[in-house]
Amino acid sequence: MLRIRDGLTLFLMGLLSQAGIGLAVETGAQVKGIVSFRGIVPLAETMQVTADAELCGKEVRIQPVQVNAETLGLRHVVVSIKDVPSLMAGPVPKRLIENTGCAFVPRVGAALLGDFLEIYNRDSFLHNTHIKVGKKTFLNVAQVAGSRPIMKTLKRVGLHDIRCDKHTFMAGSLQVFAHPYFAVTDELGAFQLPPLPPGSYTLVVWHETLGSLEQEITVPSQGTVTIKIEYPS
């Protein structure tokens, strides 16, 4: 958890930045690390294709637990800081989701509240992108081949579950945060967060099938904090 002083500083930064007023504070340290998995990797799930099999294949193999053979790093893990006050300053970026190769790319993503979600269909046949937050539908739209992208502003914090109703083997997820302190691990299992103001924090890692882990960290006024988190087998 944040100390009261640090939380108040971040809250004031957010208010002043929205008003166009600068606030001089310590930048803090860079937080980076690796999320690893050392257990036996679960077998990939084989799913039958019931639509567009001539293009997608008769079956697909789904493997959410992707581990690098050299680093043992785990890909597609969302890393974030827990309970940070909202900071909405700066430009609003676009976050892309592509229907391509009979899959959602990226399969796992993260975004800031207020970002623009831009959805493309890169395949030569129709896809339906159906996104839910909890039980509530956020977006449900069909896109024919070559259609224009769909744009939608992200208005809710939390896990956005992404499905294609036509191709039931297609799935993805998007975690939306009210602050910019998040990242998704790469193919080596590595991540890097924006510099954090000094203080004590709870680091949260989330994987779509392995679940969530938490770790307390302390961020100094400068330098680099290297974190290693391992999922149990």
Residue pairs with C-beta under 8 A, 6 or more apart in sequence:
1 82
1 83
1 200
1 201
1 202
2 10
2 83
2 84
2 199
2 200
2 201
3 199
3 200
5 199
6 197
6 198
6 199
6 200
7 85
9 25
9 197
10 84
10 85
10 87
10 197
11 85
12 23
13 23
13 25
13 87
13 89
14 85
14 86
14 87
14 88
14 89
16 22
16 23
17 23
17 87
17 88
17 89
17 90
18 88
18 89
25 197
26 197
26 198
26 221
26 222
27 195
27 197
27 222
28 195
28 196
28 197
28 198
28 199
28 219
28 220
28 221
28 222
29 195
29 196
29 198
29 219
29 220
29 221
29 222
29 223
29 224
29 225
30 192
30 193
30 195
30 223
30 224
30 225
31 192
31 193
31 195
31 196
31 203
31 217
31 219
31 224
31 225
31 227
32 190
32 191
32 192
32 193
32 224
32 225
32 226
32 227
33 79
33 190
33 191
33 225
33 226
33 227
33 228
33 229
34 71
34 73
34 185
34 188
34 189
34 190
34 191
34 227
34 228
34 229
35 73
35 74
35 77
35 79
35 185
35 189
35 191
35 205
35 229
35 230
35 231
36 67
36 71
36 72
36 73
36 74
36 189
36 228
36 229
36 230
36 231
37 65
37 67
37 72
37 74
37 189
37 210
37 230
37 231
37 233
38 72
38 230
38 233
39 231
39 232
39 233
40 233
41 65
41 67
42 65
42 209
44 61
44 62
44 63
45 61
45 62
45 63
46 59
46 60
46 61
46 62
47 59
47 60
47 61
47 62
47 168
47 169
48 58
48 59
48 169
49 56
49 57
49 58
49 59
49 60
49 102
49 167
49 169
50 168
51 166
51 167
52 102
52 125
52 166
52 167
55 102
55 123
55 124
55 125
56 102
56 167
57 102
60 102
60 103
60 169
62 169
62 171
64 76
64 107
64 207
64 208
64 209
65 74
65 207
65 209
65 210
66 74
66 75
66 76
66 187
67 73
67 74
67 75
67 189
68 74
68 75
68 187
68 188
68 189
71 188
71 189
71 190
72 189
73 185
73 186
73 187
73 188
73 189
73 190
74 185
74 189
74 207
74 210
74 231
75 185
75 186
75 187
75 189
76 106
76 107
76 108
76 184
76 185
76 207
76 208
77 108
77 184
77 185
77 189
77 191
77 205
77 206
77 207
78 108
78 110
78 175
78 182
78 183
78 184
78 205
78 206
78 207
79 182
79 183
79 184
79 185
79 191
79 193
79 203
79 204
79 205
80 110
80 175
80 177
80 181
80 182
80 183
80 203
80 204
80 206
81 179
81 181
81 182
81 193
81 196
81 201
81 202
81 203
81 204
82 201
82 202
82 203
82 204
82 214
83 202
84 178
84 179
84 181
84 201
85 179
86 113
86 178
86 179
87 179
87 180
88 112
88 113
88 114
88 178
90 180
92 112
92 114
92 115
92 116
93 112
93 115
93 116
94 115
94 116
94 117
94 118
95 109
95 111
95 115
95 116
95 117
95 118
95 154
95 174
96 118
96 119
96 120
97 104
97 105
97 106
97 109
97 117
97 118
97 119
97 120
97 129
97 162
97 172
97 174
98 104
98 105
98 119
98 120
98 121
98 122
99 119
99 120
99 121
99 122
99 123
99 127
99 129
99 143
99 164
99 170
100 120
100 122
100 123
101 122
101 123
102 123
102 167
102 169
102 170
103 170
104 129
104 162
104 164
104 170
104 171
104 172
106 172
106 184
107 171
107 172
107 173
108 172
108 173
108 174
108 184
108 208
109 172
109 173
109 174
109 175
109 184
110 174
110 175
110 176
110 177
110 182
110 183
110 184
111 117
111 154
111 174
111 175
111 176
111 177
112 154
112 176
112 177
112 178
112 179
112 180
113 154
113 155
113 156
113 157
113 176
113 177
113 178
114 153
114 154
114 155
115 153
115 154
115 176
116 151
116 152
116 153
116 154
117 139
117 151
117 152
117 153
117 154
117 174
118 149
118 150
118 151
119 129
119 139
119 141
119 143
119 149
119 150
119 151
119 152
120 143
120 149
121 127
121 143
121 144
121 145
121 146
121 147
123 145
124 145
125 145
126 142
126 143
126 144
126 145
126 166
127 142
127 143
127 164
127 166
127 167
127 170
128 140
128 141
128 142
128 143
128 164
128 165
128 166
129 139
129 140
129 141
129 143
129 150
129 162
129 164
130 137
130 139
130 140
130 162
130 163
130 164
130 165
131 137
131 138
131 139
131 140
131 160
131 161
131 162
131 163
131 174
132 138
132 160
132 161
132 163
133 156
133 158
133 159
133 160
133 161
134 158
138 152
138 156
138 160
139 150
139 152
140 165
141 150
142 166
143 150
154 160
154 176
156 176
157 176
157 177
157 178
158 175
158 176
159 173
159 174
159 175
159 176
160 173
160 174
160 175
160 176
161 171
161 173
162 171
162 172
162 173
162 174
163 170
163 171
163 172
164 170
173 208
175 182
175 206
180 194
181 193
181 194
181 196
182 193
183 191
183 192
183 193
184 191
185 191
196 219
197 219
198 219
198 220
198 221
199 218
199 219
200 216
200 217
200 218
200 219
201 216
201 217
201 218
201 219
202 214
202 215
202 216
202 217
203 214
203 215
203 216
203 217
203 227
203 229
204 212
204 213
204 214
205 212
205 213
205 214
205 215
205 229
206 212
207 231
210 231
213 229
213 231
215 227
215 229
217 225
217 227
218 225
219 225
